[in-house]
Amino acid sequence: MLNIVLLEPEIPANTGNIGRTCVAAGARLHLIEPLGFRLDEKSLRRAGMDYWKALDVTTYMDYREFEAKNPGARIYMATTKAEKVYTEVQYEPDSYILFGKESAGIPEEILVRHRGDCVRIPMLEGIRSLNLGNSAAIILYEALRQNQFCGMEKSGRLHRLDWTEEI
């Protein structure tokens, strides 16, 4: 199972959106405190809609607790400061993809310890960053693609009609 890790997320709507994406992708969500909101906050539930109750989510008091409870985890650090593009690494089926808080990203003290595991999403020069929810979805779905979308529904169905019907 792929894992999305949010380090000190600040905006409940972003976390709710990422939670919903994790449910759709069969991924686990890890939240590292302090959080900029309460987990029972209405805006968090609204963004996650009715998917939040199906979410596999774990919270940690701080980054050290996260590391201690996930020894040997293969962690990729998503940061605008990375030299490597997110498509240039091979995501294992149990990879962890870590994102920093919206206002500051992942602290450089953590990044320098994981230089070879830092990945970035390419953007035009002068653009500071993408929305956290968009970034998480982009990298998570690349990891899923690399793992052949294992266990996921790959064909779509119409609600009322059949694809072979002509109108």
DSSP file (Angstrom, degrees, kcal/mol; ACC not computed):
  #  RESIDUE AA STRUCTURE BP1 BP2  ACC     N-H-->O    O-->H-N    N-H-->O    O-->H-N    TCO  KAPPA ALPHA  PHI   PSI    X-CA   Y-CA   Z-CA
    1    1 A M              0   0    0      0, 0.0    26,-0.1     0, 0.0     2,-0.1   0.000 360.0 360.0 360.0 129.9    0.0    0.0    0.0
    2    2 A L        -     0   0    0     24,-0.2    26,-2.5    23,-0.2     2,-0.4  -0.404 360.0-145.5 -72.7 154.7    1.3    3.4   -0.9
    3    3 A N  E     -ab  28  96A   0     92,-2.2    94,-2.7    24,-0.2     2,-0.5  -0.983  10.7-159.8-130.3 130.7    1.5    6.0    1.8
    4    4 A I  E     -ab  29  97A   0     24,-2.9    26,-2.8    -2,-0.4     2,-0.5  -0.939  14.7-164.3-106.4 131.2    1.0    9.8    1.7
    5    5 A V  E     -ab  30  98A   0     92,-2.8    94,-2.8    -2,-0.5     2,-0.6  -0.968   5.7-163.5-120.2 126.2    2.6   11.7    4.6
    6    6 A L  E     -ab  31  99A   0     24,-3.0    26,-2.9    -2,-0.5     2,-0.8  -0.945   9.6-151.9-111.2 117.8    1.7   15.3    5.5
    7    7 A L  E    S-a   32   0A   0     92,-3.1    94,-0.2    -2,-0.6    26,-0.1  -0.800  74.8 -27.8 -91.7 109.8    4.2   17.0    7.8
    8    8 A E  S    S-     0   0    0     24,-2.4    -1,-0.2    -2,-0.8    94,-0.2   0.901  79.9-159.6  54.0  52.0    2.4   19.7    9.8
    9    9 A P        -     0   0    0      0, 0.0    27,-2.7     0, 0.0    28,-0.2  -0.312  11.0-170.1 -62.2 146.3   -0.4   20.4    7.3
   10   10 A E        +     0   0    0     25,-0.2    91,-0.1     1,-0.2    -2,-0.0   0.704  61.4  66.1-110.4 -27.0   -2.1   23.8    7.8
   11   11 A I    >>  -     0   0    0      1,-0.1     4,-1.8    26,-0.1     3,-0.5  -0.884  60.9-156.7-110.5 115.3   -5.2   23.9    5.6
   12   12 A P  H 3> S+     0   0    0      0, 0.0     4,-2.8     0, 0.0     5,-0.2   0.852  92.7  57.2 -60.3 -36.2   -8.0   21.5    6.5
   13   13 A A  H 3> S+     0   0    0      2,-0.2     4,-2.2     1,-0.2     5,-0.2   0.884 106.3  50.2 -64.2 -36.9   -9.5   21.6    2.9
   14   14 A N  H <> S+     0   0    0     -3,-0.5     4,-2.6     2,-0.2    -1,-0.2   0.941 112.6  46.4 -63.8 -46.7   -6.1   20.4    1.5
   15   15 A T  H  X S+     0   0    0     -4,-1.8     4,-2.6     1,-0.2    -2,-0.2   0.898 112.2  50.8 -64.4 -40.3   -5.9   17.6    3.9
   16   16 A G  H  X S+     0   0    0     -4,-2.8     4,-2.1     2,-0.2    -1,-0.2   0.911 111.5  48.2 -62.0 -42.4   -9.6   16.6    3.3
   17   17 A N  H  X S+     0   0    0     -4,-2.2     4,-2.2     2,-0.2    -2,-0.2   0.912 112.6  47.9 -63.6 -43.8   -8.9   16.6   -0.4
   18   18 A I  H  X S+     0   0    0     -4,-2.6     4,-2.6     2,-0.2    -2,-0.2   0.888 109.2  54.6 -65.9 -38.6   -5.8   14.5    0.0
   19   19 A G  H  X S+     0   0    0     -4,-2.6     4,-2.1     2,-0.2    -2,-0.2   0.921 108.4  48.6 -59.2 -44.2   -7.7   12.1    2.3
   20   20 A R  H  X S+     0   0    0     -4,-2.1     4,-2.2     1,-0.2    -2,-0.2   0.910 110.9  50.5 -62.7 -42.2  -10.3   11.6   -0.4
   21   21 A T  H  X S+     0   0    0     -4,-2.2     4,-1.9     1,-0.2    -2,-0.2   0.904 108.4  53.0 -61.9 -41.2   -7.6   11.0   -3.0
   22   22 A C  H  X>S+     0   0    0     -4,-2.6     5,-2.7     2,-0.2     4,-1.0   0.909 108.3  50.0 -61.2 -42.3   -6.0    8.4   -0.7
   23   23 A V  H ><5S+     0   0    0     -4,-2.1     3,-0.8     1,-0.2    -1,-0.2   0.941 112.0  47.7 -61.1 -46.6   -9.3    6.6   -0.3
   24   24 A A  H 3<5S+     0   0    0     -4,-2.2    -1,-0.2     1,-0.2    -2,-0.2   0.817 117.7  42.5 -63.7 -30.8   -9.8    6.5   -4.1
   25   25 A A  H 3<5S-     0   0    0     -4,-1.9    -1,-0.2    -5,-0.2    -2,-0.2   0.481 109.9-117.9 -95.8  -4.6   -6.2    5.3   -4.6
   26   26 A G  T <<5 +     0   0    0     -4,-1.0     2,-0.3    -3,-0.8   -24,-0.2   0.829  67.0 143.0  70.5  30.7   -6.1    2.7   -1.8
   27   27 A A      < -     0   0    0     -5,-2.7    29,-0.5    -6,-0.2     2,-0.3  -0.694  50.3-122.4-104.3 156.8   -3.4    4.7   -0.1
   28   28 A R  E     -a    3   0A   0    -26,-2.5   -24,-2.9    -2,-0.3     2,-0.4  -0.760  21.2-141.8 -95.2 143.1   -2.8    5.3    3.6
   29   29 A L  E     -ac   4  57A   0     27,-2.9    29,-2.2    -2,-0.3     2,-0.5  -0.911  12.1-166.8-108.8 133.1   -2.6    8.8    5.0
   30   30 A H  E     -ac   5  58A   0    -26,-2.8   -24,-3.0    -2,-0.4     2,-0.5  -0.979   3.6-163.3-118.0 127.3   -0.1    9.8    7.7
   31   31 A L  E     -ac   6  59A   0     27,-3.0    29,-2.2    -2,-0.5     2,-0.6  -0.953   2.6-159.2-115.5 122.9   -0.5   13.1    9.5
   32   32 A I  E     -ac   7  60A   0    -26,-2.9   -24,-2.4    -2,-0.5    29,-0.2  -0.894  34.1 -93.4-105.2 121.1    2.4   14.5   11.5
   33   33 A E  S    S+     0   0    0     27,-2.9    30,-0.2    -2,-0.6     2,-0.1  -0.291  92.8  68.5 -74.2 160.3    1.5   17.1   14.1
   34   34 A P        -     0   0    0      0, 0.0     2,-0.3     0, 0.0    -2,-0.1   0.392  69.4-167.0 -78.8 144.9    1.2   19.9   14.8
   35   35 A L        -     0   0    0      2,-0.2   -25,-0.2    -2,-0.1    -2,-0.1  -0.711  25.8-133.2 -94.9 150.3   -1.8   20.2   12.5
   36   36 A G  S    S+     0   0    0    -27,-2.7     2,-0.3    -2,-0.3   -26,-0.1   0.196  89.2  25.3 -86.1  17.3   -3.2   23.7   11.6
   37   37 A F  S    S-     0   0    0    -28,-0.2     2,-0.3   -26,-0.1    -2,-0.2  -0.951  89.5 -91.8-163.9 171.1   -6.7   22.4   12.4
   38   38 A R    >   -     0   0    0     -2,-0.3     3,-1.9     1,-0.1     6,-0.2  -0.767  31.0-126.3 -95.8 146.2   -8.7   19.8   14.4
   39   39 A L  T 3  S+     0   0    0     -2,-0.3    -1,-0.1     1,-0.3     6,-0.0   0.677 111.1  55.3 -66.8 -15.6   -9.4   16.5   12.8
   40   40 A D  T 3  S+     0   0    0      4,-0.1    -1,-0.3     5,-0.0     2,-0.1   0.298  79.7 132.8 -96.5  10.2  -13.1   16.9   13.6
   41   41 A E    <>  -     0   0    0     -3,-1.9     4,-1.8     1,-0.1     3,-0.5  -0.361  60.6-132.2 -66.5 138.2  -13.2   20.3   11.8
   42   42 A K  H  > S+     0   0    0      1,-0.2     4,-2.7     2,-0.2     5,-0.2   0.875 104.2  55.1 -59.7 -42.3  -16.2   20.7    9.4
   43   43 A S  H  > S+     0   0    0      1,-0.2     4,-2.0     2,-0.2    -1,-0.2   0.828 106.5  52.4 -65.1 -30.6  -14.1   22.0    6.5
   44   44 A L  H  > S+     0   0    0     -3,-0.5     4,-2.0    -6,-0.2    -1,-0.2   0.939 112.7  43.8 -66.8 -47.7  -11.9   18.9    6.7
   45   45 A R  H  X S+     0   0    0     -4,-1.8     4,-1.1     1,-0.2     7,-0.3   0.878 111.6  54.5 -65.2 -37.9  -14.9   16.6    6.5
   46   46 A R  H  < S+     0   0    0     -4,-2.7     3,-0.3     2,-0.2    -1,-0.2   0.926 110.3  45.5 -63.3 -44.8  -16.5   18.7    3.7
   47   47 A A  H  < S+     0   0    0     -4,-2.0    -1,-0.2     1,-0.2    -2,-0.2   0.870 118.9  41.9 -66.8 -36.6  -13.4   18.4    1.5
   48   48 A G  H >< S-     0   0    0     -4,-2.0     3,-1.7     1,-0.2     4,-0.4   0.576  95.9-169.4 -83.8 -10.0  -13.1   14.7    2.2
   49   49 A M  G ><  -     0   0    0     -4,-1.1     3,-1.0    -3,-0.3    -1,-0.2  -0.153  62.0 -27.8  50.5-144.3  -16.9   14.3    1.9
   50   50 A D  G 3  S+     0   0    0      1,-0.2     3,-0.3     2,-0.1    -1,-0.3   0.409 127.5  80.9 -81.2   4.8  -18.2   11.0    3.0
   51   51 A Y  G X   +     0   0    0     -3,-1.7     3,-1.8     1,-0.2     4,-0.5   0.723  69.0  81.4 -79.5 -21.9  -14.9    9.3    2.1
   52   52 A W  G X  S+     0   0    0     -3,-1.0     3,-1.4    -4,-0.4    -1,-0.2   0.846  85.8  57.3 -56.9 -37.1  -13.2   10.4    5.3
   53   53 A K  G 3  S+     0   0    0     -3,-0.3    -1,-0.3     1,-0.3    -2,-0.1   0.734 106.8  50.1 -67.5 -20.3  -14.8    7.5    7.3
   54   54 A A  G <  S+     0   0    0     -3,-1.8    -1,-0.3    -4,-0.2     2,-0.2   0.454  87.9 114.5 -93.1  -2.1  -13.2    5.0    4.8
   55   55 A L    <   -     0   0    0     -3,-1.4     2,-1.0    -4,-0.5   -27,-0.1  -0.499  63.2-140.6 -77.4 134.6   -9.7    6.6    5.1
   56   56 A D        +     0   0    0    -29,-0.5   -27,-2.9    -2,-0.2     2,-0.4  -0.836  40.9 167.5 -89.0 102.2   -6.8    4.7    6.7
   57   57 A V  E     -c   29   0A   0     -2,-1.0     2,-0.4   -29,-0.2   -27,-0.2  -0.960  22.1-173.0-128.4 138.5   -5.2    7.5    8.6
   58   58 A T  E     -c   30   0A   0    -29,-2.2   -27,-3.0    -2,-0.4     2,-0.3  -0.985  10.8-153.8-127.1 138.6   -2.5    7.5   11.3
   59   59 A T  E     -c   31   0A   0     -2,-0.4     2,-0.3   -29,-0.2   -27,-0.2  -0.849   5.9-164.1-113.4 152.8   -1.4   10.6   13.3
   60   60 A Y  E     -c   32   0A   0    -29,-2.2   -27,-2.9    -2,-0.3     3,-0.1  -0.965  25.7-131.8-133.1 147.0    2.0   11.2   14.9
   61   61 A M  S    S-     0   0    0     -2,-0.3     2,-0.3   -29,-0.2    -1,-0.1   0.826  85.9 -20.3 -67.9 -32.7    3.0   13.7   17.6
   62   62 A D  S  > S-     0   0    0      1,-0.1     4,-1.8    -3,-0.0     3,-0.2  -0.952  75.7 -84.2-163.7 177.8    6.1   14.8   15.6
   63   63 A Y  H  > S+     0   0    0     -2,-0.3     4,-2.5     1,-0.2     5,-0.2   0.854 121.7  58.1 -64.2 -36.0    8.5   13.7   12.8
   64   64 A R  H  > S+     0   0    0      1,-0.2     4,-2.5     2,-0.2    -1,-0.2   0.907 106.0  48.7 -61.6 -41.5   10.6   11.7   15.2
   65   65 A E  H  > S+     0   0    0      2,-0.2     4,-2.3     1,-0.2    -1,-0.2   0.907 109.4  53.4 -64.6 -40.5    7.7    9.6   16.2
   66   66 A F  H  X S+     0   0    0     -4,-1.8     4,-0.8     1,-0.2    -2,-0.2   0.942 111.4  45.4 -57.5 -48.6    6.8    9.0   12.5
   67   67 A E  H >< S+     0   0    0     -4,-2.5     3,-0.7     1,-0.2    -2,-0.2   0.912 112.8  50.9 -61.4 -43.2   10.4    7.8   11.9
   68   68 A A  H 3< S+     0   0    0     -4,-2.5    -1,-0.2     1,-0.2    -2,-0.2   0.859 112.5  45.5 -64.7 -36.1   10.4    5.6   15.0
   69   69 A K  H 3< S+     0   0    0     -4,-2.3    -1,-0.2     1,-0.2    -2,-0.2   0.521 117.4  44.5 -87.4  -5.2    7.1    3.9   14.1
   70   70 A N  S X< S+     0   0    0     -4,-0.8     3,-1.7    -3,-0.7    -1,-0.2  -0.388  78.0 178.8-132.8  56.0    8.0    3.4   10.4
   71   71 A P  T 3  S+     0   0    0      0, 0.0    -3,-0.1     0, 0.0    -4,-0.0  -0.324  70.9  12.1 -63.9 138.7   11.6    2.0   10.6
   72   72 A G  T 3  S+     0   0    0      1,-0.2     2,-0.1    -5,-0.1    -5,-0.0   0.537  87.6 158.2  76.0   5.2   13.2    1.2    7.2
   73   73 A A    <   -     0   0    0     -3,-1.7     2,-1.0    -6,-0.2    -1,-0.2  -0.371  46.6-125.2 -64.3 139.4   10.4    3.0    5.3
   74   74 A R        -     0   0    0     20,-0.3    22,-2.9    -2,-0.1     2,-0.5  -0.779  38.6-172.3 -85.9 103.2   11.3    4.0    1.8
   75   75 A I  E     -d   96   0A   0     -2,-1.0     2,-0.5    20,-0.2    22,-0.2  -0.875  16.4-164.0-109.9 126.2   10.4    7.8    2.0
   76   76 A Y  E     -d   97   0A   0     20,-3.3    22,-3.2    -2,-0.5     2,-0.6  -0.915  16.1-142.3-103.7 133.9   10.4   10.1   -1.0
   77   77 A M  E     -de  98 118A   0     40,-2.4    42,-3.1    -2,-0.5     2,-0.7  -0.864   6.5-149.7-101.0 115.7   10.5   13.8   -0.1
   78   78 A A  E     +de  99 119A   0     20,-3.0    22,-0.6    -2,-0.6     2,-0.3  -0.764  37.2 146.6 -87.3 116.5    8.4   16.0   -2.4
   79   79 A T    >   -     0   0    0     40,-2.8     3,-1.2    -2,-0.7    26,-0.0  -0.998  57.9-131.3-152.1 146.3   10.0   19.5   -2.5
   80   80 A T  T 3  S+     0   0    0     -2,-0.3    40,-0.1     1,-0.2    -1,-0.1   0.589 107.3  65.0 -71.3  -8.9   10.4   22.4   -4.9
   81   81 A K  T 3  S+     0   0    0     38,-0.1    -1,-0.2     2,-0.0    39,-0.1   0.482  77.7 114.3 -92.4  -4.5   14.1   22.3   -3.9
   82   82 A A    <   -     0   0    0     -3,-1.2    37,-0.1    37,-0.2    34,-0.1  -0.254  57.2-150.5 -71.7 154.6   14.9   18.8   -5.3
   83   83 A E  S    S+     0   0    0     32,-0.3     2,-0.3    35,-0.2    -1,-0.1   0.714  78.7  72.2 -89.3 -26.8   17.2   18.1   -8.2
   84   84 A K  E    S-f  119   0A   0     34,-0.6    36,-1.9     2,-0.0     2,-0.2  -0.713  80.3-126.3 -97.7 140.2   15.4   15.0   -9.3
   85   85 A V  E >   -f  120   0A   0     -2,-0.3     3,-2.5    34,-0.2    36,-0.2  -0.588  26.5-115.6 -81.7 146.6   12.0   15.0  -11.1
   86   86 A Y  G >  S+     0   0    0     34,-2.5     3,-0.6     1,-0.3    35,-0.1   0.687 114.3  57.7 -58.9 -21.0    9.2   12.8   -9.5
   87   87 A T  G 3  S+     0   0    0     33,-0.3    -1,-0.3     1,-0.2    34,-0.1   0.506  90.8  73.8 -86.6  -4.1    9.1   10.6  -12.6
   88   88 A E  G <  S+     0   0    0     -3,-2.5     2,-0.3     2,-0.0    -1,-0.2   0.360  87.3  70.9 -92.7   5.7   12.8    9.7  -12.3
   89   89 A V  S <  S-     0   0    0     -3,-0.6     2,-0.7    -4,-0.1    28,-0.0  -0.850  79.3-123.4-118.9 158.8   12.5    7.4   -9.3
   90   90 A Q        -     0   0    0     -2,-0.3     2,-0.5    56,-0.0    53,-0.1  -0.895  25.2-148.3-102.2 113.0   10.9    3.9   -9.0
   91   91 A Y        -     0   0    0     -2,-0.7   -89,-0.0    51,-0.1    -2,-0.0  -0.698   9.5-141.9 -83.9 123.1    8.2    3.9   -6.4
   92   92 A E    >   -     0   0    0     -2,-0.5     3,-2.0     1,-0.1    55,-0.1  -0.432  29.5-104.7 -76.0 158.6    7.9    0.6   -4.6
   93   93 A P  T 3  S+     0   0    0      0, 0.0    -1,-0.1     0, 0.0    -2,-0.0   0.704 122.1  42.5 -59.6 -19.1    4.3   -0.6   -3.7
   94   94 A D  T 3  S+     0   0    0    -92,-0.1   -20,-0.3     2,-0.1   -92,-0.1   0.049  86.2 141.5-115.3  25.6    4.9    0.4   -0.1
   95   95 A S    <   -     0   0    0     -3,-2.0   -92,-2.2   -22,-0.1     2,-0.4  -0.226  44.2-138.2 -65.3 155.5    6.6    3.7   -0.6
   96   96 A Y  E     -bd   3  75A   0    -22,-2.9   -20,-3.3   -94,-0.2     2,-0.6  -0.967  11.1-161.8-113.3 132.1    6.0    6.8    1.5
   97   97 A I  E     -bd   4  76A   0    -94,-2.7   -92,-2.8    -2,-0.4     2,-0.4  -0.959  12.6-157.5-118.2 114.1    5.7   10.2   -0.2
   98   98 A L  E     -bd   5  77A   0    -22,-3.2   -20,-3.0    -2,-0.6     2,-0.4  -0.757  10.3-173.7-101.2 134.9    6.2   13.0    2.2
   99   99 A F  E     -bd   6  78A   0    -94,-2.8   -92,-3.1    -2,-0.4   -20,-0.1  -0.961  16.6-135.3-123.6 141.4    4.9   16.6    1.7
  100  100 A G        -     0   0    0    -22,-0.6     6,-0.3    -2,-0.4   -92,-0.1  -0.285  41.1 -68.0 -87.4 177.1    5.7   19.6    4.0
  101  101 A K  B >>  -G  105   0B   0      4,-1.0     4,-3.0   -94,-0.2     3,-0.8  -0.259  47.6-111.3 -67.0 155.2    3.3   22.2    5.3
  102  102 A E  T 34 S+     0   0    0      1,-0.2    -1,-0.1     2,-0.2    -2,-0.1   0.828 111.7  46.5 -57.8 -38.4    1.8   24.6    2.8
  103  103 A S  T 34 S+     0   0    0      1,-0.1    -1,-0.2     2,-0.1    -2,-0.0   0.703 132.5   7.9 -82.4 -19.4    3.6   27.7    4.0
  104  104 A A  T <4 S-     0   0    0     -3,-0.8    -2,-0.2     1,-0.2    -1,-0.1   0.524  84.6-142.7-141.0 -10.9    7.2   26.3    4.2
  105  105 A G  B  <  -G  101   0B   0     -4,-3.0    -4,-1.0   -98,-0.1    -1,-0.2  -0.356  60.4 -19.1  73.9-159.6    7.5   22.8    2.8
  106  106 A I  S    S-     0   0    0     -6,-0.3    -6,-0.1   -28,-0.2     5,-0.1  -0.685  81.0-103.4 -83.7 132.8    9.7   20.2    4.4
  107  107 A P    >>  -     0   0    0      0, 0.0     4,-2.0     0, 0.0     3,-1.4  -0.263  23.5-126.1 -56.8 140.8   12.4   21.7    6.7
  108  108 A E  H 3> S+     0   0    0      1,-0.3     4,-2.5     2,-0.2     5,-0.2   0.785 107.9  67.5 -60.8 -27.6   15.8   21.7    5.1
  109  109 A E  H 34 S+     0   0    0      1,-0.2     4,-0.4     2,-0.2    -1,-0.3   0.833 107.6  39.8 -61.6 -31.6   17.2   19.8    8.1
  110  110 A I  H X> S+     0   0    0     -3,-1.4     3,-0.7     2,-0.1     4,-0.5   0.890 112.9  55.2 -81.1 -43.7   15.2   16.8    7.0
  111  111 A L  H >< S+     0   0    0     -4,-2.0     3,-1.7     1,-0.2     6,-0.2   0.900 102.2  55.1 -58.3 -44.2   15.8   17.3    3.3
  112  112 A V  G >< S+     0   0    0     -4,-2.5     3,-0.7     1,-0.3    -1,-0.2   0.786 104.4  55.1 -65.1 -25.0   19.6   17.3    3.6
  113  113 A R  G <4 S+     0   0    0     -3,-0.7    -1,-0.3    -4,-0.4    -2,-0.2   0.623 117.3  36.5 -77.8 -12.4   19.4   13.9    5.3
  114  114 A H  G X< S+     0   0    0     -3,-1.7     3,-2.3    -4,-0.5     4,-0.3  -0.097  71.7 141.8-130.1  33.8   17.4   12.5    2.3
  115  115 A R  G X  S+     0   0    0     -3,-0.7     3,-1.3     1,-0.3   -32,-0.3   0.853  74.3  50.0 -48.9 -45.7   19.1   14.3   -0.6
  116  116 A G  G 3  S+     0   0    0      1,-0.3    -1,-0.3    -4,-0.1    -4,-0.1   0.611 110.2  51.7 -71.8 -11.3   18.8   11.3   -2.9
  117  117 A D  G <  S+     0   0    0     -3,-2.3   -40,-2.4    -6,-0.2     2,-0.4   0.253  82.2 111.7-109.2  10.4   15.2   10.7   -2.1
  118  118 A C  E <   -e   77   0A   0     -3,-1.3   -34,-0.6    -4,-0.3     2,-0.3  -0.711  43.8-177.7 -88.0 134.5   14.0   14.3   -2.9
  119  119 A V  E     -ef  78  84A   0    -42,-3.1   -40,-2.8    -2,-0.4     2,-0.3  -0.942   7.4-161.6-131.8 153.4   11.7   14.7   -5.9
  120  120 A R  E     - f   0  85A   0    -36,-1.9   -34,-2.5    -2,-0.3   -33,-0.3  -0.923  20.7-127.1-132.5 157.3   10.1   17.7   -7.5
  121  121 A I        -     0   0    0     -2,-0.3     9,-0.1   -36,-0.2   -36,-0.0  -0.927  40.5-116.4 -99.6 122.8    7.3   18.5   -9.9
  122  122 A P        +     0   0    0      0, 0.0     2,-0.3     0, 0.0   -42,-0.0  -0.316  42.9 169.1 -62.8 141.1    8.6   20.6  -12.8
  123  123 A M        -     0   0    0      4,-0.1     3,-0.1     5,-0.0     2,-0.0  -0.941  40.5 -83.6-143.4 163.2    7.1   24.1  -13.1
  124  124 A L    >   -     0   0    0     -2,-0.3     3,-1.7     1,-0.1     0, 0.0  -0.369  60.8 -87.2 -65.5 150.4    7.8   27.3  -15.0
  125  125 A E  T 3  S+     0   0    0      1,-0.2    -1,-0.1    -2,-0.0     3,-0.1  -0.293 113.7  29.9 -58.9 141.2   10.4   29.5  -13.6
  126  126 A G  T 3  S+     0   0    0      1,-0.3     2,-0.5    -3,-0.1    -1,-0.2   0.293  86.3 119.8  91.5  -9.8    9.1   32.0  -11.0
  127  127 A I    <   -     0   0    0     -3,-1.7    -1,-0.3     1,-0.2     3,-0.1  -0.794  50.5-157.6 -89.5 125.8    6.3   29.8   -9.8
  128  128 A R        -     0   0    0     -2,-0.5     2,-0.3     1,-0.2    -1,-0.2   0.948  57.1 -44.3 -71.3 -50.3    6.7   29.1   -6.1
  129  129 A S        -     0   0    0    -50,-0.0    -1,-0.2   -49,-0.0     2,-0.2  -0.986  49.8-103.1-170.1 168.6    4.7   25.9   -5.8
  130  130 A L        -     0   0    0     -2,-0.3     2,-0.1     1,-0.1    -7,-0.0  -0.558  56.3 -77.4 -93.8 166.6    1.5   24.0   -6.7
  131  131 A N     >  -     0   0    0     -2,-0.2     4,-2.6     1,-0.1     5,-0.2  -0.402  42.3-122.6 -60.7 141.7   -1.4   23.4   -4.3
  132  132 A L  H  > S+     0   0    0      1,-0.2     4,-2.6     2,-0.2     5,-0.2   0.888 110.8  51.3 -57.5 -43.5   -0.6   20.6   -1.8
  133  133 A G  H  > S+     0   0    0      1,-0.2     4,-2.0     2,-0.2    -1,-0.2   0.899 111.5  47.4 -62.8 -40.6   -3.6   18.5   -2.9
  134  134 A N  H  > S+     0   0    0      2,-0.2     4,-2.6     1,-0.2    -2,-0.2   0.919 111.8  50.5 -65.4 -43.3   -2.6   18.7   -6.5
  135  135 A S  H  X S+     0   0    0     -4,-2.6     4,-2.2     1,-0.2     5,-0.3   0.920 110.3  49.2 -61.4 -44.6    1.0   17.9   -5.8
  136  136 A A  H  X S+     0   0    0     -4,-2.6     4,-2.5     1,-0.2     5,-0.2   0.915 112.7  47.9 -62.0 -42.8    0.0   14.8   -3.7
  137  137 A A  H  X S+     0   0    0     -4,-2.0     4,-2.4    -5,-0.2     5,-0.2   0.913 109.9  52.4 -65.4 -42.5   -2.3   13.6   -6.5
  138  138 A I  H  X S+     0   0    0     -4,-2.6     4,-1.3     1,-0.2    -2,-0.2   0.949 117.0  36.8 -58.6 -51.1    0.3   14.0   -9.2
  139  139 A I  H  X S+     0   0    0     -4,-2.2     4,-2.2     2,-0.2    -2,-0.2   0.895 115.3  54.0 -74.2 -39.5    3.0   12.1   -7.5
  140  140 A L  H  X S+     0   0    0     -4,-2.5     4,-2.4    -5,-0.3    -1,-0.2   0.927 109.8  47.8 -59.3 -45.0    0.7    9.4   -6.0
  141  141 A Y  H  X S+     0   0    0     -4,-2.4     4,-2.3    -5,-0.2    -1,-0.2   0.781 108.3  54.3 -72.8 -24.5   -0.8    8.6   -9.4
  142  142 A E  H  X S+     0   0    0     -4,-1.3     4,-2.6    -5,-0.2    -1,-0.2   0.912 109.7  48.4 -67.1 -42.4    2.7    8.4  -10.9
  143  143 A A  H  X S+     0   0    0     -4,-2.2     4,-1.1     2,-0.2    -2,-0.2   0.910 112.6  48.2 -62.6 -41.8    3.5    5.8   -8.2
  144  144 A L  H  <>S+     0   0    0     -4,-2.4     5,-3.3     2,-0.2     6,-0.4   0.917 110.5  51.4 -63.6 -43.2    0.3    4.0   -8.9
  145  145 A R  H ><5S+     0   0    0     -4,-2.3     3,-2.0     1,-0.2    -2,-0.2   0.927 107.0  53.0 -59.3 -45.4    1.0    4.0  -12.7
  146  146 A Q  H 3<5S+     0   0    0     -4,-2.6    -1,-0.2     1,-0.3    -2,-0.2   0.791 109.6  49.6 -61.4 -26.5    4.5    2.6  -12.1
  147  147 A N  T ><5S-     0   0    0     -4,-1.1     3,-1.5    -3,-0.4    -1,-0.3   0.016 121.3-108.7-101.1  26.3    2.9   -0.2  -10.1
  148  148 A Q  T < 5 -     0   0    0     -3,-2.0    -3,-0.2     1,-0.3     4,-0.2   0.741  58.5 -77.8  55.7  30.4    0.3   -0.9  -12.9
  149  149 A F  T > < -     0   0    0     -5,-3.3     3,-2.5     1,-0.2    -1,-0.3   0.874  68.1-151.3  49.3  41.6   -2.6    0.6  -10.9
  150  150 A C  T <   +     0   0    0     -3,-1.5    -1,-0.2    -6,-0.4     3,-0.1  -0.150  69.7   2.8 -50.1 125.7   -2.6   -2.7   -9.0
  151  151 A G  T 3  S+     0   0    0      1,-0.3    -1,-0.3    -3,-0.2     2,-0.3   0.482 103.9 123.7  78.4   4.0   -6.0   -3.6   -7.6
  152  152 A M  S <  S-     0   0    0     -3,-2.5     2,-0.4    -4,-0.2    -1,-0.3  -0.676  71.0-105.1-101.4 152.8   -7.7   -0.6   -9.1
  153  153 A E        +     0   0    0     -2,-0.3    -1,-0.0     1,-0.1     3,-0.0  -0.600  37.4 178.3 -69.2 124.3  -10.6   -0.3  -11.5
  154  154 A K        +     0   0    0     -2,-0.4     2,-0.4     1,-0.0    -1,-0.1   0.503  55.6  65.2-112.1  -6.6   -9.2    0.5  -14.9
  155  155 A S  S    S-     0   0    0      2,-0.0     2,-0.2     0, 0.0    -1,-0.0  -0.942  71.3-138.8-120.5 143.1  -12.3    0.6  -17.1
  156  156 A G        -     0   0    0     -2,-0.4     2,-0.4    -3,-0.0    -2,-0.0  -0.633   9.7-155.2 -98.3 155.1  -15.1    3.0  -16.8
  157  157 A R        -     0   0    0     -2,-0.2     2,-0.1     5,-0.1     5,-0.1  -0.974  17.5-123.6-127.7 142.6  -18.9    2.4  -17.1
  158  158 A L        -     0   0    0     -2,-0.4     5,-0.1     3,-0.3     0, 0.0  -0.457  18.2-134.0 -75.7 157.6  -21.6    4.8  -18.1
  159  159 A H  S    S+     0   0    0     -2,-0.1    -1,-0.1     3,-0.1     3,-0.0   0.925  93.4   7.2 -79.6 -47.1  -24.5    5.3  -15.7
  160  160 A R  S    S+     0   0    0      2,-0.0     2,-0.2     0, 0.0    -1,-0.0   0.739 123.8  46.0-109.9 -29.6  -27.5    5.0  -18.0
  161  161 A L  S    S-     0   0    0      4,-0.0     2,-0.3     2,-0.0    -3,-0.3  -0.573  73.8-116.9-113.1 173.4  -26.2    4.0  -21.4
  162  162 A D    >   -     0   0    0     -2,-0.2     3,-1.7    -5,-0.1    -3,-0.1  -0.854  26.5-121.2-107.3 147.2  -23.8    1.4  -22.8
  163  163 A W  T 3  S+     0   0    0     -2,-0.3    -1,-0.1     1,-0.3    -6,-0.0   0.755 112.0  56.7 -59.9 -24.1  -20.6    2.5  -24.7
  164  164 A T  T 3  S+     0   0    0      2,-0.1    -1,-0.3     0, 0.0     2,-0.2   0.597  84.6 103.1 -85.9 -10.5  -21.8    0.6  -27.8
  165  165 A E    <   -     0   0    0     -3,-1.7     2,-0.4     2,-0.0    -4,-0.0  -0.495  61.3-147.2 -75.3 140.1  -25.2    2.5  -28.1
  166  166 A E              0   0    0     -2,-0.2    -2,-0.1     1,-0.1    -4,-0.0  -0.872 360.0 360.0-105.0 141.5  -25.5    5.2  -30.7
  167  167 A I              0   0    0     -2,-0.4    -1,-0.1     0, 0.0    -2,-0.0   0.391 360.0 360.0-112.0 360.0  -27.7    8.2  -30.0
